[in-house]
Amino acid sequence: MPVIAAGVVNRQGNIILSRNFNEVSRIRIEGLLSAFPRLLESSVNKQVTYIDAGTVRYVYQPLEELFLVLITTKNSNIVEDLETLHLMGRLIPEFVDTVTEATLEAKAFRVFFAFDEVIVGGKRENTTVEQIRTYLEMDSHEELMVREEKRLQMERAKKDASRKAHEMREKRRKGMNPYSGISSEDPGYGGFGNTSAPVIVSGGGVGSAALTHQFEGVSSAFTTSSAAPVPKRAGGLTLGRAKKADITSRVLKEAGLPSPAPATAADAASFQQPSSLTAGAGGGVESKKGIHEGTVEGLHILIEEKISAHLNRDGEGGAVDVRGELSVLVSDPQLATVRLILSPMSSKFSFRAHTKVNKEMFAEDHVLSMRENKPLPVQQMVTILRWCLINSDNARPPITLSCWPSAGSITVEYELDRANDAIDALRDVRIAFPLHGTRAQEVTPSVGTWDIVNGCVVWSIPLMDAQNHPNGNVEIELADGGDGAASGSEVFFPVDVSFTSCRTVAKVQVVEVVRTETGTPVRFSQESRLFTESYTVPA
């Protein structure tokens, strides 16, 4: 039973996850899976759950709004293929609570491990769901040894901390300077690591288990520092997409179906967002000069937030996600040992401080200070606080869009949520409509300007607040009624929105910075920034 690959796709042909069991190129697998929804729509016999297309066979099973698909050769045993498919269909709910795109992406590796227990080298293994669950839950001896070693290291670190605290108390009692003889070369000062559990603070009384779940995907969203800028997208990716589209066209041609319209190189997703500020050692001040308009002091604080939203077309808003971080750049070594006093925190957000931050002081007084009064790194941007929105379903997006598409034209009206005081003025607002190979004949915006950028109509509004352009509309008409490569009302989607603001949603601010030893105030500069990460009206 040669199984080529197994994957999960949605109804639009987007691949959620895929596991290859034979020596087949990734481009080939992507082309085969992307062609599945079109083959399913054109299937004559709806009573069976397999489709023959060219030299391969699709064996599929619905998973709520998705499809679990096995790609096999045409001469494989269909009965064994169906048994394998049903076994995989029972395995997925074992590791995923609700079968959605987000949960599958979060648990992708556990699903892959389970698939590998079912199929080896294209052949099905004689196993059951209970056996696979047992295999994946087994603990190895090496893992237990590593855990024990970490536990011993933590105990030694606690003993060292207690010993140093005792020495400092003795020095205070004798009238000596308790900070003499302690430097960054002492054992236990290893920079910013993961040697202890992070502190999580919420203003709303939510349990730590729920807050930990909120931060499952946060670790990859931010970086503490980076010495290199984000590279630009290379031209090779465009060739890869063209090759994938060519394979999809060949699969559809083998099945006797018309090829899909060629995708243009530009789409709404290519609309670039401002990148997160990163700075390497020794280059922190220089990297800030082009961003911060005011004077940069010896202690500079950067507060950044990223907002994402999936809007509905009827103007009723949608799911909103907000994630933020507070970073510190110390360019004067004399200002490295300080305490940051924060403004009152919103109960709508959950906060996580760095592992090197004093947990008790942050939880009780909302003060950011290093444990054991150690100094901050110099000439290096360091993130010491992160937060995210607790209940994203009840949050309101700052901008909503009402879309009225028709064949060959679309009218879109935006509205600023003036009742939402979380965000002040929005700047550099840009709304991008993809054309997918068609040509815009007439664009009529009520405010702002428009331009054609990379095959998209980009509508730009420099400033948007309660007094300046709180609402507006634009009408786009295609040449010849949209009779090009991609016609119909769906040609204008997905719509991408981007904007920036000098005020964050969580309203995190540092109200005062004082020296740790004396408590005297310290001059500092502060910058707050909000920008979009993925703010779209999906297709």
Beta strands, then each sheet from edge to edge (+ up, - down):
strand 1: 3-10
strand 2: 15-20
strand 3: 50-53
strand 4: 56-63
strand 5: 66-73
strand 6: 119-120
strand 7: 123-124
strand 8: 199-202
strand 9: 299-311
strand 10: 318-330
strand 11: 338-342
strand 12: 349-353
strand 13: 367-368
strand 14: 382-389
strand 15: 399-406
strand 16: 409-416
strand 17: 426-434
strand 18: 440-445
strand 19: 449-453
strand 20: 456-464
strand 21: 471-478
strand 22: 495-501
strand 23: 510-515
strand 24: 525-537
sheet 1: 2+ 1- 5+ 4- 3+
sheet 2: 6+ 7-
sheet 3: 8+ 12- 14+ 10- 9+ 24+ 22- 17+ 20- 19+
sheet 4: 13+ 11- 23+
sheet 5: 15+ 16- 21+ 18-
end
